[in-house]
Amino acid sequence: MPRLAVIGAGAWGTALAVVAARAGNEVVLWGRDDEQVEAMRRLRENRRYLAGVILPAAVTPEGRLDAVVGAETLLLAVPAQRLREVCRLLPPAIGEAPLVICAKGLEQKSGLRLSEVVTMERPAAPVAALSGPSFALEVGQGLPTAVTIAAEDHDLALDLAQLLASPAFRPYASDDLLGVELAGALKNVIAIAAGVTMGKGLGENARASLVTRGLAEMTRLAVALGARRETLMGLSGLGDLILTATSLTSRNTGFGYALARGDTPKALMAAGGKLSEGAYTAGAACTLARRAGVELPVAEAVRAVVAGEIGVDAAIEALLSRPLPTAE
């Protein structure tokens, strides 16, 4: 059996470990919390993050990072802002095993894409990204899911897709790594804005308009930076945006909803709260856009609210008072 390692034992990492095992792989699932790892070994279930999903026999929970040595492929399922730290902790003995980024975001401090972060820290390793419309619980339950796996080397993307494919989990290979990464990162920002429309009771018309204009923003920036337009219309762009921006199951949409209901960004982003990658990505995305000469009105509004520069009501008013464009 091929041997994979999943780095990160949260909901998404656990779901990916289950997926990889169903595809016929032996899987090491690494978690940093020894108590949680021991509970997963004993109960064959990650009750903290993915209750009700039984770990297949081929999944071995581990608390030691050296246990991932020998894995042919590593899936990095840790939050975007912790990715650099985790890459530095990986044992040198992993060698040139491909590293598949399974988070969606931009590094807040540097503004770098996650593949750039990984390449800086592990220059010998081929890098890929897995993205698309995929709530962890549904993936873990074996419900039908389609995602994109992207790498600049299309053959690598194809190999990784075959490695993880099963009847209920269909990865589509792409060589537009830039487009897939930007789509996954930017849709989280738009989802926060969509959550605001829900929390403020602005109606379905407003949310549909917001999501549509958000997709236009995502596409403008991605194309300006060199991505392919069709990537933004695919699973990692439009598909993931539809899922994320239309359901309060999404952490990013839930974050926006909570902002609209009166919670503060500081309280929502405090340690122990649910992770909203879009809250960290908004500022980096707007910096990228300014450098590229691209306007992102929705993302700028989210950035300003998260930064505490303006309130939700002022952000909504600013968006609604923008001059009408001469064309859609």
MODAFEN-V830476 format. One record per residue. N is the residue number from 0. RES is the residue in one small letter. PSI is psi in whole degrees, -180 to 180 (none if undefined). D_LAST is the distance of its C-alpha to the last C-alpha in whole Angstrom. Layout:
# MODAFEN-V830476
n->N res->RES psi->PSI d_last->D_LAST
n->N res->RES psi->PSI d_last->D_LAST
This chain:
# MODAFEN-V830476
n->0 res->m psi->137 d_last->52
n->1 res->p psi->150 d_last->50
n->2 res->r psi->122 d_last->49
n->3 res->l psi->160 d_last->46
n->4 res->a psi->138 d_last->46
n->5 res->v psi->122 d_last->43
n->6 res->i psi->108 d_last->43
n->7 res->g psi->117 d_last->42
n->8 res->a psi->37 d_last->44
n->9 res->g psi->-164 d_last->41
n->10 res->a psi->-46 d_last->39
n->11 res->w psi->-43 d_last->37
n->12 res->g psi->-40 d_last->40
n->13 res->t psi->-43 d_last->42
n->14 res->a psi->-41 d_last->40
n->15 res->l psi->-36 d_last->39
n->16 res->a psi->-41 d_last->43
n->17 res->v psi->-43 d_last->44
n->18 res->v psi->-48 d_last->41
n->19 res->a psi->-38 d_last->43
n->20 res->a psi->-40 d_last->46
n->21 res->r psi->-26 d_last->45
n->22 res->a psi->1 d_last->44
n->23 res->g psi->22 d_last->48
n->24 res->n psi->151 d_last->48
n->25 res->e psi->132 d_last->50
n->26 res->v psi->130 d_last->48
n->27 res->v psi->124 d_last->49
n->28 res->l psi->107 d_last->47
n->29 res->w psi->132 d_last->48
n->30 res->g psi->148 d_last->47
n->31 res->r psi->-16 d_last->48
n->32 res->d psi->107 d_last->50
n->33 res->d psi->-37 d_last->53
n->34 res->e psi->-43 d_last->54
n->35 res->q psi->-43 d_last->51
n->36 res->v psi->-45 d_last->52
n->37 res->e psi->-38 d_last->55
n->38 res->a psi->-39 d_last->54
n->39 res->m psi->-39 d_last->52
n->40 res->r psi->-43 d_last->55
n->41 res->r psi->-42 d_last->57
n->42 res->l psi->-16 d_last->54
n->43 res->r psi->40 d_last->52
n->44 res->e psi->142 d_last->49
n->45 res->n psi->82 d_last->47
n->46 res->r psi->-23 d_last->47
n->47 res->r psi->-40 d_last->46
n->48 res->y psi->-23 d_last->42
n->49 res->l psi->59 d_last->42
n->50 res->a psi->141 d_last->45
n->51 res->g psi->-10 d_last->46
n->52 res->v psi->117 d_last->45
n->53 res->i psi->133 d_last->48
n->54 res->l psi->125 d_last->49
n->55 res->p psi->159 d_last->50
n->56 res->a psi->-26 d_last->53
n->57 res->a psi->-5 d_last->52
n->58 res->v psi->124 d_last->50
n->59 res->t psi->108 d_last->52
n->60 res->p psi->137 d_last->51
n->61 res->e psi->145 d_last->52
n->62 res->g psi->-5 d_last->52
n->63 res->r psi->128 d_last->54
n->64 res->l psi->-27 d_last->51
n->65 res->d psi->-10 d_last->54
n->66 res->a psi->-15 d_last->53
n->67 res->v psi->-9 d_last->50
n->68 res->v psi->133 d_last->52
n->69 res->g psi->-12 d_last->53
n->70 res->a psi->138 d_last->49
n->71 res->e psi->-27 d_last->47
n->72 res->t psi->143 d_last->44
n->73 res->l psi->128 d_last->43
n->74 res->l psi->119 d_last->40
n->75 res->l psi->97 d_last->39
n->76 res->a psi->50 d_last->38
n->77 res->v psi->158 d_last->38
n->78 res->p psi->150 d_last->35
n->79 res->a psi->-39 d_last->33
n->80 res->q psi->-8 d_last->35
n->81 res->r psi->1 d_last->39
n->82 res->l psi->-43 d_last->38
n->83 res->r psi->-46 d_last->39
n->84 res->e psi->-45 d_last->43
n->85 res->v psi->-40 d_last->43
n->86 res->c psi->-36 d_last->43
n->87 res->r psi->-27 d_last->46
n->88 res->l psi->-19 d_last->48
n->89 res->l psi->138 d_last->47
n->90 res->p psi->139 d_last->51
n->91 res->p psi->-27 d_last->51
n->92 res->a psi->-5 d_last->53
n->93 res->i psi->-17 d_last->50
n->94 res->g psi->-128 d_last->49
n->95 res->e psi->28 d_last->47
n->96 res->a psi->136 d_last->46
n->97 res->p psi->141 d_last->42
n->98 res->l psi->119 d_last->40
n->99 res->v psi->116 d_last->37
n->100 res->i psi->125 d_last->35
n->101 res->c psi->11 d_last->34
n->102 res->a psi->163 d_last->32
n->103 res->k psi->112 d_last->28
n->104 res->g psi->-178 d_last->28
n->105 res->l psi->149 d_last->28
n->106 res->e psi->124 d_last->32
n->107 res->q psi->-47 d_last->31
n->108 res->k psi->-42 d_last->34
n->109 res->s psi->-22 d_last->33
n->110 res->g psi->7 d_last->29
n->111 res->l psi->151 d_last->30
n->112 res->r psi->156 d_last->29
n->113 res->l psi->-32 d_last->32
n->114 res->s psi->-33 d_last->33
n->115 res->e psi->-39 d_last->34
n->116 res->v psi->-48 d_last->36
n->117 res->v psi->-42 d_last->38
n->118 res->t psi->-36 d_last->38
n->119 res->m psi->-40 d_last->40
n->120 res->e psi->-32 d_last->42
n->121 res->r psi->69 d_last->43
n->122 res->p psi->-20 d_last->43
n->123 res->a psi->-15 d_last->45
n->124 res->a psi->133 d_last->43
n->125 res->p psi->145 d_last->40
n->126 res->v psi->140 d_last->37
n->127 res->a psi->171 d_last->34
n->128 res->a psi->139 d_last->32
n->129 res->l psi->125 d_last->32
n->130 res->s psi->163 d_last->28
n->131 res->g psi->178 d_last->27
n->132 res->p psi->104 d_last->26
n->133 res->s psi->90 d_last->30
n->134 res->f psi->135 d_last->32
n->135 res->a psi->-44 d_last->35
n->136 res->l psi->-44 d_last->37
n->137 res->e psi->-39 d_last->36
n->138 res->v psi->-46 d_last->36
n->139 res->g psi->-34 d_last->40
n->140 res->q psi->-6 d_last->41
n->141 res->g psi->19 d_last->40
n->142 res->l psi->150 d_last->37
n->143 res->p psi->131 d_last->35
n->144 res->t psi->138 d_last->32
n->145 res->a psi->135 d_last->30
n->146 res->v psi->176 d_last->29
n->147 res->t psi->137 d_last->29
n->148 res->i psi->121 d_last->32
n->149 res->a psi->141 d_last->31
n->150 res->a psi->150 d_last->33
n->151 res->e psi->-30 d_last->33
n->152 res->d psi->106 d_last->36
n->153 res->h psi->-32 d_last->34
n->154 res->d psi->-38 d_last->38
n->155 res->l psi->-44 d_last->38
n->156 res->a psi->-42 d_last->35
n->157 res->l psi->-43 d_last->37
n->158 res->d psi->-42 d_last->40
n->159 res->l psi->-38 d_last->39
n->160 res->a psi->-43 d_last->37
n->161 res->q psi->-35 d_last->40
n->162 res->l psi->-32 d_last->42
n->163 res->l psi->-5 d_last->40
n->164 res->a psi->141 d_last->39
n->165 res->s psi->170 d_last->41
n->166 res->p psi->-33 d_last->40
n->167 res->a psi->-5 d_last->38
n->168 res->f psi->108 d_last->36
n->169 res->r psi->102 d_last->34
n->170 res->p psi->134 d_last->33
n->171 res->y psi->130 d_last->31
n->172 res->a psi->144 d_last->32
n->173 res->s psi->151 d_last->29
n->174 res->d psi->9 d_last->30
n->175 res->d psi->71 d_last->27
n->176 res->l psi->-41 d_last->28
n->177 res->l psi->-49 d_last->26
n->178 res->g psi->-41 d_last->23
n->179 res->v psi->-42 d_last->24
n->180 res->e psi->-46 d_last->26
n->181 res->l psi->-40 d_last->23
n->182 res->a psi->-48 d_last->21
n->183 res->g psi->-36 d_last->24
n->184 res->a psi->-46 d_last->24
n->185 res->l psi->-32 d_last->20
n->186 res->k psi->-27 d_last->20
n->187 res->n psi->-36 d_last->23
n->188 res->v psi->-45 d_last->21
n->189 res->i psi->-35 d_last->18
n->190 res->a psi->-35 d_last->21
n->191 res->i psi->-45 d_last->23
n->192 res->a psi->-39 d_last->20
n->193 res->a psi->-39 d_last->20
n->194 res->g psi->-35 d_last->23
n->195 res->v psi->-44 d_last->23
n->196 res->t psi->-36 d_last->21
n->197 res->m psi->-45 d_last->24
n->198 res->g psi->-30 d_last->27
n->199 res->k psi->-4 d_last->25
n->200 res->g psi->37 d_last->25
n->201 res->l psi->-9 d_last->22
n->202 res->g psi->166 d_last->21
n->203 res->e psi->-33 d_last->20
n->204 res->n psi->-47 d_last->16
n->205 res->a psi->-43 d_last->16
n->206 res->r psi->-42 d_last->17
n->207 res->a psi->-42 d_last->15
n->208 res->s psi->-43 d_last->12
n->209 res->l psi->-46 d_last->13
n->210 res->v psi->-40 d_last->14
n->211 res->t psi->-47 d_last->11
n->212 res->r psi->-32 d_last->9
n->213 res->g psi->-42 d_last->13
n->214 res->l psi->-38 d_last->13
n->215 res->a psi->-40 d_last->10
n->216 res->e psi->-48 d_last->12
n->217 res->m psi->-45 d_last->15
n->218 res->t psi->-43 d_last->14
n->219 res->r psi->-47 d_last->13
n->220 res->l psi->-45 d_last->16
n->221 res->a psi->-44 d_last->18
n->222 res->v psi->-40 d_last->17
n->223 res->a psi->-29 d_last->18
n->224 res->l psi->-2 d_last->22
n->225 res->g psi->5 d_last->22
n->226 res->a psi->166 d_last->21
n->227 res->r psi->136 d_last->20
n->228 res->r psi->-39 d_last->17
n->229 res->e psi->-26 d_last->19
n->230 res->t psi->-39 d_last->21
n->231 res->l psi->-19 d_last->18
n->232 res->m psi->1 d_last->17
n->233 res->g psi->-161 d_last->21
n->234 res->l psi->-41 d_last->23
n->235 res->s psi->-14 d_last->23
n->236 res->g psi->-90 d_last->20
n->237 res->l psi->-44 d_last->18
n->238 res->g psi->-48 d_last->21
n->239 res->d psi->-35 d_last->23
n->240 res->l psi->-43 d_last->20
n->241 res->i psi->-48 d_last->20
n->242 res->l psi->-50 d_last->24
n->243 res->t psi->-38 d_last->24
n->244 res->a psi->5 d_last->21
n->245 res->t psi->7 d_last->23
n->246 res->s psi->133 d_last->26
n->247 res->l psi->-6 d_last->28
n->248 res->t psi->-29 d_last->31
n->249 res->s psi->132 d_last->28
n->250 res->r psi->-35 d_last->30
n->251 res->n psi->-44 d_last->27
n->252 res->t psi->-41 d_last->25
n->253 res->g psi->-36 d_last->29
n->254 res->f psi->-47 d_last->29
n->255 res->g psi->-40 d_last->26
n->256 res->y psi->-45 d_last->27
n->257 res->a psi->-38 d_last->31
n->258 res->l psi->-44 d_last->29
n->259 res->a psi->-26 d_last->27
n->260 res->r psi->2 d_last->31
n->261 res->g psi->-6 d_last->33
n->262 res->d psi->153 d_last->34
n->263 res->t psi->151 d_last->34
n->264 res->p psi->-40 d_last->32
n->265 res->k psi->-44 d_last->36
n->266 res->a psi->-40 d_last->37
n->267 res->l psi->-28 d_last->35
n->268 res->m psi->4 d_last->35
n->269 res->a psi->157 d_last->39
n->270 res->a psi->135 d_last->41
n->271 res->g psi->-13 d_last->41
n->272 res->g psi->168 d_last->38
n->273 res->k psi->135 d_last->36
n->274 res->l psi->129 d_last->34
n->275 res->s psi->99 d_last->30
n->276 res->e psi->-32 d_last->29
n->277 res->g psi->-30 d_last->26
n->278 res->a psi->-33 d_last->28
n->279 res->y psi->-27 d_last->29
n->280 res->t psi->-28 d_last->26
n->281 res->a psi->-49 d_last->24
n->282 res->g psi->-43 d_last->26
n->283 res->a psi->-39 d_last->26
n->284 res->a psi->-41 d_last->22
n->285 res->c psi->-35 d_last->22
n->286 res->t psi->-44 d_last->24
n->287 res->l psi->-43 d_last->23
n->288 res->a psi->-42 d_last->20
n->289 res->r psi->-40 d_last->21
n->290 res->r psi->-34 d_last->24
n->291 res->a psi->-4 d_last->21
n->292 res->g psi->34 d_last->19
n->293 res->v psi->135 d_last->16
n->294 res->e psi->133 d_last->14
n->295 res->l psi->78 d_last->15
n->296 res->p psi->-43 d_last->14
n->297 res->v psi->-47 d_last->15
n->298 res->a psi->-37 d_last->18
n->299 res->e psi->-38 d_last->19
n->300 res->a psi->-43 d_last->20
n->301 res->v psi->-45 d_last->22
n->302 res->r psi->-45 d_last->24
n->303 res->a psi->-39 d_last->25
n->304 res->v psi->-47 d_last->26
n->305 res->v psi->-36 d_last->28
n->306 res->a psi->-7 d_last->29
n->307 res->g psi->16 d_last->31
n->308 res->e psi->-34 d_last->29
n->309 res->i psi->164 d_last->27
n->310 res->g psi->172 d_last->28
n->311 res->v psi->-45 d_last->25
n->312 res->d psi->-41 d_last->25
n->313 res->a psi->-37 d_last->24
n->314 res->a psi->-43 d_last->21
n->315 res->i psi->-46 d_last->20
n->316 res->e psi->-40 d_last->20
n->317 res->a psi->-40 d_last->19
n->318 res->l psi->-40 d_last->15
n->319 res->l psi->-19 d_last->15
n->320 res->s psi->4 d_last->16
n->321 res->r psi->146 d_last->14
n->322 res->p psi->143 d_last->12
n->323 res->l psi->136 d_last->9
n->324 res->p psi->160 d_last->7
n->325 res->t psi->-18 d_last->7
n->326 res->a psi->155 d_last->4
n->327 res->e psi->none d_last->0
